[in-house]
Amino acid sequence: MRHLFIISIISIFLFSCNCSTDETKSINSDSLSITKKSVYEHLTMATLWYQKSAEMRAMYYQCYNWSKRLLDEKLKNNKDSRKKAVIVDIDETLLDNSPFEVKCIETGKGYSSESWKSWSDKALANALPGAVEFLNYAKTKSVEVFYISNRKTTEKEATVLNLKKFNFPYLDDKHLIFKVSDNSKKSRRDSLRTEYEFLLLIGDNLTDFSELYENRNSNLAIDLVDSNKTDFGDIFIMLPNPMYGEWETAIYNNDNKISNFSKDSLRKANLKSY
């Protein structure tokens, strides 16, 4: 009888251990799943603001309405003999790619050339508020529009299809200047300066305007913006993009290849509390 009692106790103990192990495995599995899904959770509020806030739309309308007024002002009594141009970026300047950010949040997988092209090939991005109206307004004033984008040339066909849906002007090879190898837009801008006077440059990233802001310093280019503040709202029109950009890369010390853990640590380390 005593032996049966001991065997029963041992059996209960072993069963309990197995259950505990299975439960631990389940918890660990869930934790890994949550961790994977949470890698891009930091994008949620910024993307939600971009997709759902009326303030976002107001800012785009404000920028493009102001651009019309500036264009009219700059065309009055203009004595420069060169042809006139407006230089624009595409992503988050003309087209809304926030669904791509949502996919990153959903899957726990970030940007890659392949994942981005999978999105851009769909040509499903919506036009941003005020963009189509402004660029067509520029066309009525005989101002040419050049799209200087860091989309790759392999994306041009789908991009043109996307832009055509909304009747953006000047969608030909001359005016669509995509990235061949170098991320810098300087040489592409410079290739136009002899023939064209740039009346406005419009973008969501500082390097859409000038090479001065490339490879940001330890001050994250804040000092550079402060020392060139009169350019903004005059020749440079800055649009909002809280989701991604070179501002984020600067937080990572200009190194996007560091681990997600390191990125998370640097994001938090750069916050200022009281």
URUR-V720885 format. One record per backbone hydrogen bond with DSSP energy under -0.5 kcal/mol. CO is the residue of the C=O (numbers start at 0). NH is the residue of the N-H. E is the energy in kcal/mol with one decimal. If there is no record, write none. Layout:
co->CO nh->NH e->E
co->CO nh->NH e->E
This chain:
co->0 nh->4 e->-2.1
co->1 nh->5 e->-2.3
co->2 nh->6 e->-2.6
co->3 nh->7 e->-2.3
co->4 nh->8 e->-2.3
co->5 nh->9 e->-2.5
co->6 nh->10 e->-2.4
co->7 nh->11 e->-2.5
co->8 nh->12 e->-2.3
co->9 nh->13 e->-2.7
co->10 nh->14 e->-2.5
co->11 nh->15 e->-2.5
co->12 nh->16 e->-2.3
co->13 nh->17 e->-2.4
co->14 nh->18 e->-2.5
co->15 nh->19 e->-2.5
co->16 nh->20 e->-2.7
co->17 nh->21 e->-2.7
co->18 nh->22 e->-2.8
co->19 nh->23 e->-2.6
co->20 nh->24 e->-2.7
co->21 nh->25 e->-2.4
co->22 nh->26 e->-2.7
co->23 nh->27 e->-3.2
co->24 nh->28 e->-2.7
co->25 nh->29 e->-2.7
co->26 nh->30 e->-2.8
co->27 nh->31 e->-2.5
co->28 nh->32 e->-2.2
co->29 nh->33 e->-3.0
co->30 nh->34 e->-3.0
co->31 nh->35 e->-2.4
co->32 nh->36 e->-2.4
co->33 nh->37 e->-1.9
co->34 nh->38 e->-0.6
co->35 nh->38 e->-1.0
co->37 nh->40 e->-1.5
co->39 nh->42 e->-1.7
co->40 nh->43 e->-2.0
co->42 nh->46 e->-2.7
co->43 nh->47 e->-2.7
co->44 nh->48 e->-2.6
co->45 nh->49 e->-2.1
co->46 nh->50 e->-2.3
co->47 nh->51 e->-2.8
co->48 nh->52 e->-1.8
co->52 nh->56 e->-1.1
co->53 nh->57 e->-2.4
co->54 nh->58 e->-2.3
co->55 nh->59 e->-1.9
co->56 nh->60 e->-2.6
co->57 nh->61 e->-2.7
co->58 nh->62 e->-2.4
co->59 nh->63 e->-2.5
co->60 nh->64 e->-2.9
co->61 nh->65 e->-2.3
co->62 nh->66 e->-1.8
co->63 nh->67 e->-1.6
co->64 nh->68 e->-1.6
co->65 nh->69 e->-2.6
co->66 nh->70 e->-2.5
co->67 nh->71 e->-2.3
co->68 nh->72 e->-2.1
co->69 nh->73 e->-2.8
co->70 nh->74 e->-1.8
co->71 nh->75 e->-1.0
co->74 nh->77 e->-1.2
co->82 nh->196 e->-3.4
co->83 nh->143 e->-2.3
co->84 nh->198 e->-2.9
co->84 nh->199 e->-0.8
co->85 nh->87 e->-0.5
co->85 nh->145 e->-2.5
co->86 nh->201 e->-2.9
co->87 nh->147 e->-2.0
co->89 nh->92 e->-1.5
co->89 nh->93 e->-3.4
co->89 nh->94 e->-2.5
co->93 nh->127 e->-2.7
co->94 nh->91 e->-3.2
co->94 nh->96 e->-0.7
co->95 nh->125 e->-0.7
co->96 nh->99 e->-1.7
co->96 nh->100 e->-0.9
co->97 nh->101 e->-2.0
co->98 nh->102 e->-2.0
co->99 nh->103 e->-1.6
co->100 nh->104 e->-2.0
co->101 nh->105 e->-2.6
co->102 nh->106 e->-2.4
co->103 nh->107 e->-1.9
co->111 nh->115 e->-2.8
co->112 nh->116 e->-2.1
co->113 nh->117 e->-2.1
co->114 nh->118 e->-1.3
co->115 nh->119 e->-3.0
co->116 nh->120 e->-2.6
co->118 nh->121 e->-1.3
co->118 nh->123 e->-0.5
co->119 nh->122 e->-1.2
co->125 nh->95 e->-2.9
co->127 nh->130 e->-1.8
co->127 nh->131 e->-0.5
co->129 nh->133 e->-2.0
co->130 nh->134 e->-2.3
co->131 nh->135 e->-2.1
co->132 nh->136 e->-1.8
co->133 nh->137 e->-2.5
co->134 nh->138 e->-1.7
co->135 nh->139 e->-1.7
co->136 nh->140 e->-0.9
co->137 nh->140 e->-0.8
co->137 nh->142 e->-2.4
co->138 nh->141 e->-2.0
co->141 nh->143 e->-0.6
co->143 nh->85 e->-2.7
co->145 nh->87 e->-2.8
co->145 nh->147 e->-0.9
co->146 nh->148 e->-0.9
co->146 nh->176 e->-2.9
co->150 nh->178 e->-2.3
co->151 nh->154 e->-2.2
co->152 nh->155 e->-1.4
co->154 nh->158 e->-2.3
co->155 nh->159 e->-2.9
co->156 nh->160 e->-2.0
co->157 nh->161 e->-2.2
co->158 nh->162 e->-2.8
co->159 nh->163 e->-2.7
co->160 nh->164 e->-1.2
co->162 nh->165 e->-1.2
co->162 nh->167 e->-1.6
co->163 nh->166 e->-1.5
co->169 nh->171 e->-1.2
co->171 nh->174 e->-0.6
co->171 nh->175 e->-1.5
co->174 nh->146 e->-3.4
co->174 nh->176 e->-0.8
co->175 nh->177 e->-0.7
co->176 nh->148 e->-1.8
co->178 nh->152 e->-1.1
co->184 nh->188 e->-2.4
co->185 nh->189 e->-3.1
co->186 nh->190 e->-1.6
co->188 nh->191 e->-1.8
co->188 nh->192 e->-0.8
co->189 nh->192 e->-0.5
co->189 nh->193 e->-0.6
co->191 nh->194 e->-0.6
co->191 nh->195 e->-2.4
co->194 nh->82 e->-1.9
co->195 nh->197 e->-0.6
co->196 nh->84 e->-2.2
co->196 nh->198 e->-0.7
co->199 nh->86 e->-2.6
co->200 nh->236 e->-2.6
co->201 nh->88 e->-1.8
co->202 nh->238 e->-2.7
co->204 nh->207 e->-2.2
co->205 nh->208 e->-1.8
co->205 nh->209 e->-1.5
co->209 nh->212 e->-1.3
co->210 nh->213 e->-1.9
co->216 nh->219 e->-2.3
co->218 nh->221 e->-1.8
co->220 nh->224 e->-2.2
co->221 nh->225 e->-2.2
co->222 nh->226 e->-2.0
co->223 nh->227 e->-0.8
co->224 nh->227 e->-0.7
co->225 nh->228 e->-1.0
co->227 nh->230 e->-1.9
co->228 nh->231 e->-0.9
co->230 nh->233 e->-1.5
co->230 nh->234 e->-2.1
co->230 nh->235 e->-2.7
co->234 nh->200 e->-2.8
co->235 nh->232 e->-3.3
co->235 nh->237 e->-0.6
co->236 nh->202 e->-2.1
co->244 nh->247 e->-0.9
co->244 nh->248 e->-1.6
co->245 nh->249 e->-2.1
co->246 nh->250 e->-1.1
co->247 nh->251 e->-1.2
co->248 nh->253 e->-2.3
co->248 nh->254 e->-0.7
co->249 nh->252 e->-1.7
co->251 nh->254 e->-0.9
co->254 nh->257 e->-1.0
co->258 nh->262 e->-2.3
co->259 nh->263 e->-2.4
co->260 nh->264 e->-2.2
co->261 nh->265 e->-2.5
co->262 nh->266 e->-2.5
co->263 nh->267 e->-2.0
co->264 nh->268 e->-2.4
co->265 nh->269 e->-1.5
co->267 nh->270 e->-1.2
co->270 nh->272 e->-0.5
